Amino acid sequence: ADYDWNRDIINLKKSYSSVKEFIITVLHEIDHATDRKKMGAKRYEKEYTQSGQDAENKGRDFHDDNAFEEKAEKWARKEYSRKWKQKFK
């Protein structure tokens, strides 16, 4: 999945390997949308891009090692464990 911060749209894949993967993915993208709402689209894009560039400057991956991606993934997994896991056992 991905989040289009210019249009404020979450794009999902057609299928996921599990309900858990689907929920964590949606939560991850919601975290991005929440950041964009708080920061505004222009500031979000600027800070996300800078974070990706910082990762690249350290020899890491723009997307996978981006602090925004790491934060969104951590929040999504915590939120899944806290609120959603018990609903899908």
Long-range contacts (C-beta under 8 A, 24 or more apart in sequence): 1-25, 1-26, 1-28, 1-29, 2-29, 3-29, 3-32, 3-33, 3-36, 5-32, 5-33, 5-36, 5-41, 5-44, 5-45, 5-48, 6-41, 6-45, 8-33, 8-36, 8-41, 19-88, 20-80, 20-85, 20-88, 23-80, 23-84, 23-88, 24-73, 24-76, 24-77, 24-80, 25-76, 27-75, 27-76, 27-79, 27-80, 27-84, 28-72, 28-73, 28-75, 28-76, 29-72, 30-76, 31-71, 31-72, 31-75, 31-76, 32-68, 32-72, 35-68, 35-72
